[in-house]
Amino acid sequence: MMDAVITWVDGEDPAHLAKRAAYREGGIHPDTFGSTRFANSGELRFCVRSLLRFCPFIDRIHIVTDDQYPAPVADLLDDPAHANRLRLVDHTEIFAEFADLLPVFSSRSIETMIHRIPDLSERFIYLNDDIFIGRTMSETDFFDEGRPVLRGRFRPFPSRFREWLKIRLRGERPGYAAAQRDAARLVGRTDRYFLLEHQPQPMRRQTLRNFFQNDPQALRRQVAHRFRSAEQVSPLGLACHLELAAGARTISPVDVGYVKPGRPTGDALRKTLSRLQEGGFESFCVQSLDAMSAEDRIIVLDGLARHYD
């Protein structure tokens, strides 16, 4: 048995906008509350459709939301053919006894708690809503003898001086790689860390559960940040480095598609989407679709619709 978990938010929902504004604090990095971090351009539909089409071994797809109904997949939720496979999970369900910390808008807080989804299978795949499966996959692509197959690359830790200087010059930005480095250090790695790509992440429910079960205050400190913070480690990086210590196998990323505003664009972007439609990518990530030019948005949405609808 294997499930999938997707986190989703509609940042333009008036109620959500008001909630973010009400809890916005001083002293947090601008990157943590930019609108693109919460934008909804309908990507969720393609994420769910990609799982339904290319991962028949997935039993249930859990969509984690903050008191919202995901309009992009309303027809799928209402379709009896998918009724038993799609489930909405509210933040209150996964925070439970930590519900006094809600609302939270940090993906790291939310991702830390997804292992607490009721009835979640022991093995699952985690995806942001802007990450899609590109072609037919099998269980063994994600798990080997019960352990996650980790896709990424080992990288050396930068010097402490370099990290300090970067913070002095740019401020303490809660960066993607930095949070994975901090997670690696938390579990005792001192030589190099494993940097995960923007692609589906296989995870085991027990990994983070076992790590935090004897120290609920550590869990509380990690998830208490309403907005993304440099004080938070990457929960995906934490699970990854715990799995490495347990003997998980690593492979270099292959056939990973990734587009973002301005890279690529125009005809090059069309070629990338054509490659997706031809089965050229195992996974595909569209970052900040809302921030792309109008022309490029049309290219991406048309290419995704051709492949998944």
Sequence and secondary structure as in RCSB ss.txt:
>XXXX:A:sequence
MMDAVITWVDGEDPAHLAKRAAYREGGIHPDTFGSTRFANSGELRFCVRSLLRFCPFIDRIHIVTDDQYPAPVAD
LLDDPAHANRLRLVDHTEIFAEFADLLPVFSSRSIETMIHRIPDLSERFIYLNDDIFIGRTMSETDFFDEGRPVL
RGRFRPFPSRFREWLKIRLRGERPGYAAAQRDAARLVGRTDRYFLLEHQPQPMRRQTLRNFFQNDPQALRRQVAH
RFRSAEQVSPLGLACHLELAAGARTISPVDVGYVKPGRPTGDALRKTLSRLQEGGFESFCVQSLDAMSAEDRIIV
LDGLARHYD
>XXXX:A:secstr
 EEEEEE   TT HHHHHHHHHH  TT  GGGT GGGG  SSHHHHHHHHHHHH TT   EEEEESS   GGGHH
HHH TTTTTTEEEEEHHHHHGGGGGG     HHHHHHHGGGSTT  SEEEEEETTEEE S   GGGTEETTEE E
EEEEEE   HHHHHHHHHHH     HHHHHHHHHHHTT  SEEEEE SS EEEEHHHHHHHHTT HHHHHHHH  
SS  TTS  HHHHHHHHHHHTT  EE   SEEEEBTTBS HHHHHHHHHHHHTT  SEEEE  GGGS HHHHHHH
HHHHHHHH 
